[in-house]
Amino acid sequence: MTIKTQIIIKNARIVAETGCYDRAWLRVEDGKIAAIAPGDSPELPGTNIIDANGATLLPGFIDIHAHGGDGFDVMDGDADSLAGMARFFARGGVTGFLATTWTDSGEQIQQALQAVASAQDMRAGGARLLGAHLEGPYLNTEKCGAQHSAYIRRADPREALPWLDLNVIRLLSLAPEFPENHWLIEEAVSRGVTVSVAHSNGSFDQIRSARDLGLSHATHAFNAMSPLHHREPGVVGAVLSLDDINCELICDLEHVHPAAIKILWRCKGVDRLILITDSVKIAGMPDGRYQFSHQEVEKRDGSVRICADGSLAGTTLTMNAALRNLMSVTELPVEAVWQTASLNPARAIGVDERKGSIALGKDADLVMVDEKLDVRMTIVEGQIVYARDEAE
C-alpha cells in the first residue's frame, strides 16, 4: 500500500481524547493528527483515503512490559530481534513498546540495553521502540517467578549507573525492600525514569517508604508480590491503597482472577490501571516445548508454563486481547476503558504529550479494530505498518 503525506480515514467510529464520535473522519498530515470531525470527510487531491466501513479507530496501544514474541527476545541483544518484535507487536495493535529485559548477567543486560540504544530511531515497519524497561536484576529471590534467581542481586552503582547513562531506560522495576536498592530509586527518578515495585516480598511500610523516595508504579499487580493480609497488607495492599501508584495488569484471565481484576479496577480506576502483555519470545509460535532463558517451558492453549514445576512464565497475550478481557470483566464499553492500553502507559513513561490518545497535533498512532476488537490496521506516526488480509 502506498503511503501518502496525507491520509484520511473516513466512516470510522473514533474514540478520541475528547469523546467518542459514532461516525467521523480523521486526517493525518506528516505523521500527525491534523483534523478530527463528525460526518462526511472532505475529498482532498493527493490524499490516501481509507474507508473504515464503520470500524472503530482507537489510539495505538503502548505496551510498556514486553519481553519478546514471534521467536525474538530482547535479551538476544541485537537490532534485528527488536525489529522482529516490533513487527509482531503491530499485528496486535501496538504502536509503541518498551523492550523489557530479564534478570541475567551484567554483560547480557548491557548488550540488550546497547541494542535498544542503537535501535532508538529504528523504522522497522512495526511498532515504535520507545526505550527499555529494566526488569531486574535487583529483585527478591523469594518472589523471583520465572526470573533467573542465580542472577538476582542488589543494586551496585558500578553496574547500574552505566546502564542509566545509556539514556534508554524509561521504566525500572526492582524490589524496594532492600536498603541497598534505595539509592537507585532516587537516582533513577532524578533522571526522569519511572521506578516500579516488582518481584517483591516487601511489607506495606517498606513500599510506602519507597513511594516517598519516588517509586510510583507496580509491575504486574498481584503477580510475584507479597499478598494482602488484614494485619500485614504487603505489597498488594500497598499498591492497591496508595492512590499515587500506577498498577500494571496482565489481563489474560489466567495470571489474575476476574474477581481480583474487579478489585484492582475499583481501587485504581481508569486513570491508574495499565494493561501490559508481559509477552515472551514464544508468543505467536506453535504449541510445544521451548528452551526459554535458563529453563524449558511449554506453550499450550495460550499459556506458557515452566516444565519443571508448572508455574507461569510470561504470556502469549496481545494488547487487543487484554483490552477485550478488561471490557468483559468490567462490563464496560471500549470508550470507558481505552486509556488503560494507551494514554495511561504513555503518561507512565512521559510520552503523553505526543502519544497515547487521538488528539490534534499528536502522533498519528492509530489502531483500527472490528466489533470483536480484532485488529484490522495499525498506523505508526502516519505510516501503515500492518493491514489485515481480509482472507485471514
Secondary structure as a PSIPRED ss2 file (coil, helix, strand):
# PSIPRED VFORMAT (PSIPRED V4.0)

   1 M C   1.000  0.000  0.000
   2 T C   1.000  0.000  0.000
   3 I C   1.000  0.000  0.000
   4 K C   1.000  0.000  0.000
   5 T C   1.000  0.000  0.000
   6 Q E   0.000  0.000  1.000
   7 I E   0.000  0.000  1.000
   8 I E   0.000  0.000  1.000
   9 I E   0.000  0.000  1.000
  10 K E   0.000  0.000  1.000
  11 N E   0.000  0.000  1.000
  12 A E   0.000  0.000  1.000
  13 R E   0.000  0.000  1.000
  14 I E   0.000  0.000  1.000
  15 V E   0.000  0.000  1.000
  16 A E   0.000  0.000  1.000
  17 E C   1.000  0.000  0.000
  18 T C   1.000  0.000  0.000
  19 G E   0.000  0.000  1.000
  20 C E   0.000  0.000  1.000
  21 Y E   0.000  0.000  1.000
  22 D E   0.000  0.000  1.000
  23 R E   0.000  0.000  1.000
  24 A E   0.000  0.000  1.000
  25 W E   0.000  0.000  1.000
  26 L E   0.000  0.000  1.000
  27 R E   0.000  0.000  1.000
  28 V E   0.000  0.000  1.000
  29 E E   0.000  0.000  1.000
  30 D C   1.000  0.000  0.000
  31 G C   1.000  0.000  0.000
  32 K E   0.000  0.000  1.000
  33 I E   0.000  0.000  1.000
  34 A E   0.000  0.000  1.000
  35 A E   0.000  0.000  1.000
  36 I E   0.000  0.000  1.000
  37 A E   0.000  0.000  1.000
  38 P E   0.000  0.000  1.000
  39 G C   1.000  0.000  0.000
  40 D C   1.000  0.000  0.000
  41 S C   1.000  0.000  0.000
  42 P C   1.000  0.000  0.000
  43 E C   1.000  0.000  0.000
  44 L C   1.000  0.000  0.000
  45 P C   1.000  0.000  0.000
  46 G C   1.000  0.000  0.000
  47 T C   1.000  0.000  0.000
  48 N E   0.000  0.000  1.000
  49 I E   0.000  0.000  1.000
  50 I E   0.000  0.000  1.000
  51 D E   0.000  0.000  1.000
  52 A C   1.000  0.000  0.000
  53 N C   1.000  0.000  0.000
  54 G C   1.000  0.000  0.000
  55 A C   1.000  0.000  0.000
  56 T E   0.000  0.000  1.000
  57 L E   0.000  0.000  1.000
  58 L E   0.000  0.000  1.000
  59 P E   0.000  0.000  1.000
  60 G C   1.000  0.000  0.000
  61 F E   0.000  0.000  1.000
  62 I E   0.000  0.000  1.000
  63 D E   0.000  0.000  1.000
  64 I E   0.000  0.000  1.000
  65 H E   0.000  0.000  1.000
  66 A E   0.000  0.000  1.000
  67 H C   1.000  0.000  0.000
  68 G E   0.000  0.000  1.000
  69 G E   0.000  0.000  1.000
  70 D C   1.000  0.000  0.000
  71 G C   1.000  0.000  0.000
  72 F E   0.000  0.000  1.000
  73 D E   0.000  0.000  1.000
  74 V H   0.000  1.000  0.000
  75 M H   0.000  1.000  0.000
  76 D H   0.000  1.000  0.000
  77 G C   1.000  0.000  0.000
  78 D C   1.000  0.000  0.000
  79 A H   0.000  1.000  0.000
  80 D H   0.000  1.000  0.000
  81 S H   0.000  1.000  0.000
  82 L H   0.000  1.000  0.000
  83 A H   0.000  1.000  0.000
  84 G H   0.000  1.000  0.000
  85 M H   0.000  1.000  0.000
  86 A H   0.000  1.000  0.000
  87 R H   0.000  1.000  0.000
  88 F H   0.000  1.000  0.000
  89 F H   0.000  1.000  0.000
  90 A H   0.000  1.000  0.000
  91 R C   1.000  0.000  0.000
  92 G C   1.000  0.000  0.000
  93 G C   1.000  0.000  0.000
  94 V E   0.000  0.000  1.000
  95 T E   0.000  0.000  1.000
  96 G E   0.000  0.000  1.000
  97 F E   0.000  0.000  1.000
  98 L E   0.000  0.000  1.000
  99 A E   0.000  0.000  1.000
 100 T E   0.000  0.000  1.000
 101 T C   1.000  0.000  0.000
 102 W C   1.000  0.000  0.000
 103 T C   1.000  0.000  0.000
 104 D C   1.000  0.000  0.000
 105 S C   1.000  0.000  0.000
 106 G H   0.000  1.000  0.000
 107 E H   0.000  1.000  0.000
 108 Q H   0.000  1.000  0.000
 109 I H   0.000  1.000  0.000
 110 Q H   0.000  1.000  0.000
 111 Q H   0.000  1.000  0.000
 112 A H   0.000  1.000  0.000
 113 L H   0.000  1.000  0.000
 114 Q H   0.000  1.000  0.000
 115 A H   0.000  1.000  0.000
 116 V H   0.000  1.000  0.000
 117 A H   0.000  1.000  0.000
 118 S H   0.000  1.000  0.000
 119 A C   1.000  0.000  0.000
 120 Q C   1.000  0.000  0.000
 121 D C   1.000  0.000  0.000
 122 M C   1.000  0.000  0.000
 123 R C   1.000  0.000  0.000
 124 A C   1.000  0.000  0.000
 125 G C   1.000  0.000  0.000
 126 G C   1.000  0.000  0.000
 127 A C   1.000  0.000  0.000
 128 R E   0.000  0.000  1.000
 129 L E   0.000  0.000  1.000
 130 L E   0.000  0.000  1.000
 131 G E   0.000  0.000  1.000
 132 A E   0.000  0.000  1.000
 133 H E   0.000  0.000  1.000
 134 L E   0.000  0.000  1.000
 135 E E   0.000  0.000  1.000
 136 G C   1.000  0.000  0.000
 137 P C   1.000  0.000  0.000
 138 Y C   1.000  0.000  0.000
 139 L C   1.000  0.000  0.000
 140 N C   1.000  0.000  0.000
 141 T H   0.000  1.000  0.000
 142 E H   0.000  1.000  0.000
 143 K H   0.000  1.000  0.000
 144 C C   1.000  0.000  0.000
 145 G C   1.000  0.000  0.000
 146 A C   1.000  0.000  0.000
 147 Q C   1.000  0.000  0.000
 148 H C   1.000  0.000  0.000
 149 S H   0.000  1.000  0.000
 150 A H   0.000  1.000  0.000
 151 Y H   0.000  1.000  0.000
 152 I C   1.000  0.000  0.000
 153 R C   1.000  0.000  0.000
 154 R C   1.000  0.000  0.000
 155 A C   1.000  0.000  0.000
 156 D C   1.000  0.000  0.000
 157 P H   0.000  1.000  0.000
 158 R H   0.000  1.000  0.000
 159 E H   0.000  1.000  0.000
 160 A H   0.000  1.000  0.000
 161 L H   0.000  1.000  0.000
 162 P H   0.000  1.000  0.000
 163 W H   0.000  1.000  0.000
 164 L H   0.000  1.000  0.000
 165 D H   0.000  1.000  0.000
 166 L C   1.000  0.000  0.000
 167 N C   1.000  0.000  0.000
 168 V C   1.000  0.000  0.000
 169 I E   0.000  0.000  1.000
 170 R E   0.000  0.000  1.000
 171 L E   0.000  0.000  1.000
 172 L E   0.000  0.000  1.000
 173 S E   0.000  0.000  1.000
 174 L E   0.000  0.000  1.000
 175 A C   1.000  0.000  0.000
 176 P C   1.000  0.000  0.000
 177 E C   1.000  0.000  0.000
 178 F C   1.000  0.000  0.000
 179 P H   0.000  1.000  0.000
 180 E H   0.000  1.000  0.000
 181 N H   0.000  1.000  0.000
 182 H H   0.000  1.000  0.000
 183 W H   0.000  1.000  0.000
 184 L H   0.000  1.000  0.000
 185 I H   0.000  1.000  0.000
 186 E H   0.000  1.000  0.000
 187 E H   0.000  1.000  0.000
 188 A H   0.000  1.000  0.000
 189 V H   0.000  1.000  0.000
 190 S H   0.000  1.000  0.000
 191 R C   1.000  0.000  0.000
 192 G C   1.000  0.000  0.000
 193 V C   1.000  0.000  0.000
 194 T E   0.000  0.000  1.000
 195 V E   0.000  0.000  1.000
 196 S E   0.000  0.000  1.000
 197 V E   0.000  0.000  1.000
 198 A C   1.000  0.000  0.000
 199 H C   1.000  0.000  0.000
 200 S E   0.000  0.000  1.000
 201 N C   1.000  0.000  0.000
 202 G C   1.000  0.000  0.000
 203 S C   1.000  0.000  0.000
 204 F H   0.000  1.000  0.000
 205 D H   0.000  1.000  0.000
 206 Q H   0.000  1.000  0.000
 207 I H   0.000  1.000  0.000
 208 R H   0.000  1.000  0.000
 209 S H   0.000  1.000  0.000
 210 A H   0.000  1.000  0.000
 211 R H   0.000  1.000  0.000
 212 D H   0.000  1.000  0.000
 213 L H   0.000  1.000  0.000
 214 G C   1.000  0.000  0.000
 215 L C   1.000  0.000  0.000
 216 S C   1.000  0.000  0.000
 217 H E   0.000  0.000  1.000
 218 A E   0.000  0.000  1.000
 219 T C   1.000  0.000  0.000
 220 H C   1.000  0.000  0.000
 221 A C   1.000  0.000  0.000
 222 F C   1.000  0.000  0.000
 223 N C   1.000  0.000  0.000
 224 A C   1.000  0.000  0.000
 225 M E   0.000  0.000  1.000
 226 S C   1.000  0.000  0.000
 227 P C   1.000  0.000  0.000
 228 L C   1.000  0.000  0.000
 229 H C   1.000  0.000  0.000
 230 H C   1.000  0.000  0.000
 231 R C   1.000  0.000  0.000
 232 E C   1.000  0.000  0.000
 233 P C   1.000  0.000  0.000
 234 G H   0.000  1.000  0.000
 235 V H   0.000  1.000  0.000
 236 V H   0.000  1.000  0.000
 237 G H   0.000  1.000  0.000
 238 A H   0.000  1.000  0.000
 239 V H   0.000  1.000  0.000
 240 L H   0.000  1.000  0.000
 241 S H   0.000  1.000  0.000
 242 L C   1.000  0.000  0.000
 243 D C   1.000  0.000  0.000
 244 D C   1.000  0.000  0.000
 245 I C   1.000  0.000  0.000
 246 N E   0.000  0.000  1.000
 247 C E   0.000  0.000  1.000
 248 E E   0.000  0.000  1.000
 249 L E   0.000  0.000  1.000
 250 I E   0.000  0.000  1.000
 251 C C   1.000  0.000  0.000
 252 D C   1.000  0.000  0.000
 253 L C   1.000  0.000  0.000
 254 E C   1.000  0.000  0.000
 255 H C   1.000  0.000  0.000
 256 V C   1.000  0.000  0.000
 257 H C   1.000  0.000  0.000
 258 P H   0.000  1.000  0.000
 259 A H   0.000  1.000  0.000
 260 A H   0.000  1.000  0.000
 261 I H   0.000  1.000  0.000
 262 K H   0.000  1.000  0.000
 263 I H   0.000  1.000  0.000
 264 L H   0.000  1.000  0.000
 265 W H   0.000  1.000  0.000
 266 R H   0.000  1.000  0.000
 267 C H   0.000  1.000  0.000
 268 K H   0.000  1.000  0.000
 269 G H   0.000  1.000  0.000
 270 V H   0.000  1.000  0.000
 271 D H   0.000  1.000  0.000
 272 R H   0.000  1.000  0.000
 273 L E   0.000  0.000  1.000
 274 I E   0.000  0.000  1.000
 275 L E   0.000  0.000  1.000
 276 I E   0.000  0.000  1.000
 277 T C   1.000  0.000  0.000
 278 D C   1.000  0.000  0.000
 279 S E   0.000  0.000  1.000
 280 V C   1.000  0.000  0.000
 281 K C   1.000  0.000  0.000
 282 I C   1.000  0.000  0.000
 283 A C   1.000  0.000  0.000
 284 G C   1.000  0.000  0.000
 285 M C   1.000  0.000  0.000
 286 P C   1.000  0.000  0.000
 287 D C   1.000  0.000  0.000
 288 G E   0.000  0.000  1.000
 289 R E   0.000  0.000  1.000
 290 Y E   0.000  0.000  1.000
 291 Q E   0.000  0.000  1.000
 292 F E   0.000  0.000  1.000
 293 S C   1.000  0.000  0.000
 294 H C   1.000  0.000  0.000
 295 Q E   0.000  0.000  1.000
 296 E E   0.000  0.000  1.000
 297 V E   0.000  0.000  1.000
 298 E E   0.000  0.000  1.000
 299 K E   0.000  0.000  1.000
 300 R E   0.000  0.000  1.000
 301 D C   1.000  0.000  0.000
 302 G C   1.000  0.000  0.000
 303 S E   0.000  0.000  1.000
 304 V E   0.000  0.000  1.000
 305 R E   0.000  0.000  1.000
 306 I E   0.000  0.000  1.000
 307 C C   1.000  0.000  0.000
 308 A C   1.000  0.000  0.000
 309 D C   1.000  0.000  0.000
 310 G C   1.000  0.000  0.000
 311 S C   1.000  0.000  0.000
 312 L E   0.000  0.000  1.000
 313 A C   1.000  0.000  0.000
 314 G C   1.000  0.000  0.000
 315 T E   0.000  0.000  1.000
 316 T C   1.000  0.000  0.000
 317 L C   1.000  0.000  0.000
 318 T C   1.000  0.000  0.000
 319 M H   0.000  1.000  0.000
 320 N H   0.000  1.000  0.000
 321 A H   0.000  1.000  0.000
 322 A H   0.000  1.000  0.000
 323 L H   0.000  1.000  0.000
 324 R H   0.000  1.000  0.000
 325 N H   0.000  1.000  0.000
 326 L H   0.000  1.000  0.000
 327 M H   0.000  1.000  0.000
 328 S H   0.000  1.000  0.000
 329 V H   0.000  1.000  0.000
 330 T H   0.000  1.000  0.000
 331 E C   1.000  0.000  0.000
 332 L C   1.000  0.000  0.000
 333 P C   1.000  0.000  0.000
 334 V H   0.000  1.000  0.000
 335 E H   0.000  1.000  0.000
 336 A H   0.000  1.000  0.000
 337 V H   0.000  1.000  0.000
 338 W H   0.000  1.000  0.000
 339 Q H   0.000  1.000  0.000
 340 T H   0.000  1.000  0.000
 341 A H   0.000  1.000  0.000
 342 S C   1.000  0.000  0.000
 343 L H   0.000  1.000  0.000
 344 N H   0.000  1.000  0.000
 345 P H   0.000  1.000  0.000
 346 A H   0.000  1.000  0.000
 347 R H   0.000  1.000  0.000
 348 A H   0.000  1.000  0.000
 349 I C   1.000  0.000  0.000
 350 G C   1.000  0.000  0.000
 351 V C   1.000  0.000  0.000
 352 D C   1.000  0.000  0.000
 353 E C   1.000  0.000  0.000
 354 R C   1.000  0.000  0.000
 355 K C   1.000  0.000  0.000
 356 G C   1.000  0.000  0.000
 357 S C   1.000  0.000  0.000
 358 I C   1.000  0.000  0.000
 359 A C   1.000  0.000  0.000
 360 L C   1.000  0.000  0.000
 361 G C   1.000  0.000  0.000
 362 K C   1.000  0.000  0.000
 363 D E   0.000  0.000  1.000
 364 A C   1.000  0.000  0.000
 365 D C   1.000  0.000  0.000
 366 L E   0.000  0.000  1.000
 367 V E   0.000  0.000  1.000
 368 M E   0.000  0.000  1.000
 369 V E   0.000  0.000  1.000
 370 D C   1.000  0.000  0.000
 371 E C   1.000  0.000  0.000
 372 K C   1.000  0.000  0.000
 373 L C   1.000  0.000  0.000
 374 D C   1.000  0.000  0.000
 375 V E   0.000  0.000  1.000
 376 R E   0.000  0.000  1.000
 377 M E   0.000  0.000  1.000
 378 T E   0.000  0.000  1.000
 379 I E   0.000  0.000  1.000
 380 V E   0.000  0.000  1.000
 381 E C   1.000  0.000  0.000
 382 G C   1.000  0.000  0.000
 383 Q E   0.000  0.000  1.000
 384 I E   0.000  0.000  1.000
 385 V E   0.000  0.000  1.000
 386 Y E   0.000  0.000  1.000
 387 A E   0.000  0.000  1.000
 388 R C   1.000  0.000  0.000
 389 D C   1.000  0.000  0.000
 390 E C   1.000  0.000  0.000
 391 A C   1.000  0.000  0.000
 392 E C   1.000  0.000  0.000
